[in-house]
């Protein structure tokens, strides 16, 4: 099943018939697209469907797009969004649901997952119990860089408050297998607050934070690992370095 297409349609509250009318195909055609992820629509239909759904063609039918062109280092870029908030929630949901080995959420606050992803506690519990490693790398809510960032952003919904939302929610998952939570170190905090990396097995969403903008107003790249030492690996290595130097959120832990 093409779960990316199905999720994108659900986000727009569109039935197969409604999408078919807007694209100019039969309802059975759309039903076949949903039922078989190997079935690739004609290029014009892919463009029209992605336009209606507001989701990049490469997300809905990655094999079609990957087979067409890119051969250079940029072939690991699936999609680029001018704002993180422009990335459909179905993309986040699919990446989380399909991860089986390693999820690391290394935004500075990560609070939006609890707001934007339905039943996120249950999802994390299912992942951990199935053997997936789940890591949260957060900024220190009492740290100097956090205070500096609050002054830069100058918004009522403070950085420290957003971090504490994540800590409060994570506290509701005691003893979950595979769940680890750390603060980035003081020396790494500046690097952490300026770049969010969310890794899901061999895919990642990366947001460089612009000037005074909060995360959802900054641009984002969707990456897939296709080679050693490529864009995906560079960002994955960055996160692992921050993680190794981080410290547990438990004050009495070593």
C-alpha positions as CSV (number, residue, x, y, z in Angstrom):
1,X,0.0,0.0,0.0
2,X,1.1,3.5,-0.7
3,X,0.8,4.8,2.8
4,X,2.3,8.2,1.9
5,X,-0.5,8.9,-0.6
6,X,-3.2,7.5,1.8
7,X,-1.9,9.7,4.7
8,X,-1.7,12.8,2.5
9,X,-5.3,12.2,1.4
10,X,-6.4,11.8,5.0
11,X,-4.7,15.0,6.0
12,X,-6.7,16.9,3.3
13,X,-9.8,14.9,4.1
14,X,-10.1,13.7,0.5
15,X,-11.7,10.5,-0.6
16,X,-10.4,8.5,-3.6
17,X,-13.4,9.9,-5.6
18,X,-12.7,13.5,-4.6
19,X,-9.0,13.3,-5.5
20,X,-9.9,11.5,-8.8
21,X,-12.2,14.4,-9.8
22,X,-9.6,17.0,-9.1
23,X,-6.8,15.2,-10.9
24,X,-9.1,14.1,-13.8
25,X,-8.8,10.3,-13.5
26,X,-11.3,7.6,-12.4
27,X,-11.9,6.7,-8.8
28,X,-10.6,3.2,-9.6
29,X,-7.3,4.6,-10.8
30,X,-6.8,6.5,-7.5
31,X,-7.7,3.3,-5.6
32,X,-5.1,1.4,-7.5
33,X,-2.5,4.1,-6.7
34,X,-3.3,3.7,-3.0
35,X,-3.4,-0.1,-3.1
36,X,0.0,-0.6,-4.8
37,X,3.0,1.5,-4.0
38,X,4.8,0.0,-7.0
39,X,2.2,1.5,-9.3
40,X,3.6,4.8,-10.7
41,X,1.1,7.2,-12.2
42,X,1.9,9.2,-15.3
43,X,4.0,12.2,-14.8
44,X,1.2,14.7,-15.4
45,X,-1.1,12.9,-12.9
46,X,1.7,12.8,-10.3
47,X,2.2,16.6,-10.6
48,X,-1.5,17.2,-10.4
49,X,-2.1,14.9,-7.4
50,X,0.9,16.4,-5.5
51,X,-0.5,19.9,-6.2
52,X,-3.9,19.0,-4.9
53,X,-2.5,17.3,-1.8
54,X,0.2,19.9,-1.1
55,X,2.8,17.2,-0.8
56,X,6.0,16.9,-2.9
57,X,5.9,14.3,-5.7
58,X,9.1,12.8,-4.3
59,X,7.3,12.0,-1.1
60,X,4.3,10.4,-2.7
61,X,6.2,8.4,-5.3
62,X,9.9,8.4,-4.4
63,X,10.8,5.6,-6.9
64,X,9.4,7.6,-9.8
65,X,11.4,10.7,-9.0
66,X,14.5,8.8,-8.0
67,X,14.6,6.9,-11.3
68,X,14.4,10.1,-13.3
69,X,17.5,12.2,-12.7
70,X,19.7,13.0,-9.8
71,X,23.1,11.5,-9.8
72,X,25.1,14.0,-7.8
73,X,25.4,14.7,-4.1
74,X,22.0,16.4,-4.1
75,X,20.2,13.1,-4.9
76,X,19.9,12.5,-1.2
77,X,17.5,15.5,-1.0
78,X,14.0,14.2,-1.3
79,X,12.3,17.6,-0.6
80,X,13.0,21.1,0.5
81,X,10.5,23.3,2.4
82,X,10.8,27.1,2.9
83,X,9.3,26.6,6.3
84,X,9.2,23.6,8.6
85,X,5.5,24.1,9.1
86,X,5.1,23.6,5.3
87,X,6.0,20.0,5.6
88,X,2.8,17.9,5.7
89,X,2.1,16.2,9.0
90,X,1.7,12.9,7.0
91,X,5.5,13.0,6.2
92,X,6.4,13.2,9.9
93,X,3.8,10.5,10.7
94,X,5.1,8.1,8.1
95,X,8.8,8.6,9.0
96,X,8.0,7.8,12.6
97,X,5.7,4.9,11.9
98,X,8.1,3.2,9.5
99,X,11.2,3.5,11.7
100,X,12.3,0.2,13.2
101,X,15.9,0.8,14.3
102,X,16.8,4.3,15.4
103,X,14.8,7.5,16.0
104,X,16.7,10.5,17.3
105,X,14.8,13.8,17.8
106,X,17.5,16.5,18.2
107,X,15.5,19.7,18.0
108,X,16.4,22.1,20.8
109,X,12.9,21.8,22.3
110,X,11.0,19.0,20.4
111,X,7.8,20.1,22.0
112,X,5.8,20.2,18.8
113,X,5.7,16.4,18.5
114,X,3.4,16.2,21.5
115,X,1.1,18.8,19.9
116,X,1.1,17.8,16.2
117,X,1.4,14.0,16.4
118,X,-1.7,12.2,17.6
119,X,-1.2,9.6,20.3
120,X,2.5,10.3,20.4
121,X,3.0,8.6,23.8
122,X,1.4,5.4,22.4
123,X,3.5,5.6,19.3
124,X,6.8,6.0,21.3
125,X,5.8,3.1,23.5
126,X,5.1,0.9,20.6
127,X,8.4,1.7,19.0
128,X,10.4,1.1,22.2
129,X,8.6,-2.2,22.9
130,X,9.3,-3.3,19.4
131,X,13.1,-2.8,19.8
132,X,13.5,0.6,18.2
133,X,16.0,2.9,20.0
134,X,14.3,6.3,20.7
135,X,16.5,9.2,21.7
136,X,15.6,12.8,22.6
137,X,18.4,15.4,22.6
138,X,17.2,18.6,24.3
139,X,18.6,22.0,25.2
140,X,19.1,22.7,28.9
141,X,16.1,24.8,30.0
142,X,18.3,26.5,32.6
143,X,21.3,26.9,30.3
144,X,22.9,30.2,29.3
145,X,22.3,29.6,25.6
146,X,18.6,28.9,26.3
147,X,18.4,32.3,28.0
148,X,20.2,34.0,25.2
149,X,17.9,32.4,22.6
150,X,14.8,33.6,24.5
151,X,16.0,37.1,24.3
152,X,16.7,36.7,20.5
153,X,13.3,35.2,19.7
154,X,11.4,37.6,22.1
155,X,8.2,35.6,22.1
156,X,5.8,34.8,24.9
157,X,6.1,31.0,24.4
158,X,9.7,30.8,25.8
159,X,12.3,28.3,24.7
160,X,12.6,27.0,28.3
161,X,8.9,26.5,28.5
162,X,8.9,24.5,25.3
163,X,11.7,22.3,26.6
164,X,9.9,21.6,29.8
165,X,6.8,20.5,27.9
166,X,8.9,17.8,26.3
167,X,10.4,16.8,29.7
168,X,7.0,16.7,31.3
169,X,5.6,14.5,28.5
170,X,8.7,12.2,28.6
171,X,8.2,11.8,32.3
172,X,4.9,10.0,31.5
173,X,6.9,7.2,29.8
174,X,8.9,5.7,32.7
175,X,10.9,2.6,32.1
176,X,10.2,2.5,28.4
177,X,12.7,0.2,26.7
178,X,15.0,2.0,24.3
179,X,14.1,5.5,25.4
180,X,17.0,7.8,26.2
181,X,16.9,11.5,27.0
182,X,19.9,13.9,27.2
183,X,20.7,17.6,27.4
184,X,23.3,18.9,24.9
185,X,26.5,20.0,26.7
186,X,27.1,23.6,27.5
187,X,29.8,23.9,24.9
188,X,27.6,22.3,22.2
189,X,24.4,24.3,23.0
190,X,25.1,27.1,20.5
191,X,25.5,24.5,17.7
192,X,22.4,22.6,18.9
193,X,20.1,25.6,19.1
194,X,21.0,26.6,15.5
195,X,20.4,23.3,13.8
196,X,17.6,20.7,14.4
197,X,18.1,17.2,13.1
198,X,15.4,14.6,13.3
199,X,16.6,11.2,12.2
200,X,14.3,8.2,11.4
201,X,16.5,5.2,10.4
202,X,17.9,6.2,7.0
203,X,15.9,9.4,6.5
204,X,16.1,12.7,8.3
205,X,14.5,16.1,8.5
206,X,16.9,18.9,9.0
207,X,16.2,22.5,10.0
208,X,18.8,25.3,10.1
209,X,17.4,28.1,12.3
210,X,17.5,31.5,10.7
211,X,18.4,34.6,12.7
212,X,15.5,35.4,15.1
213,X,13.0,32.9,13.7
214,X,11.5,30.0,15.7
215,X,11.8,26.5,14.3
216,X,8.5,26.2,12.4
217,X,9.4,29.4,10.5
218,X,12.8,28.2,9.4
219,X,13.5,26.1,6.2
220,X,13.8,22.3,6.2
221,X,15.4,19.6,4.1
222,X,14.1,16.0,3.8
223,X,17.0,13.6,3.3
224,X,17.4,9.9,2.5
225,X,20.7,8.1,2.8
226,X,21.9,6.8,-0.5
227,X,25.7,6.9,-0.1
228,X,28.4,6.9,2.5
229,X,29.7,10.3,3.4
230,X,26.8,12.1,1.8
231,X,24.5,14.8,3.2
232,X,22.6,12.4,5.3
233,X,25.7,11.0,6.9
234,X,27.1,14.5,7.6
235,X,24.1,15.5,9.6
236,X,23.8,12.1,11.3
237,X,27.4,12.4,12.4
238,X,26.8,15.9,13.7
239,X,23.9,14.6,15.9
240,X,25.9,11.6,17.2
241,X,28.7,13.9,18.2
242,X,26.3,16.2,20.2
243,X,24.7,13.1,21.7
244,X,28.0,11.6,22.9
245,X,29.0,14.8,24.7
246,X,25.5,15.3,26.1
247,X,24.4,14.5,29.7
248,X,21.5,12.7,31.1
249,X,18.4,14.8,32.1
250,X,18.5,13.0,35.4
251,X,20.6,15.1,37.8
252,X,21.9,12.2,39.7
253,X,23.0,10.2,36.6
254,X,26.6,10.0,35.4
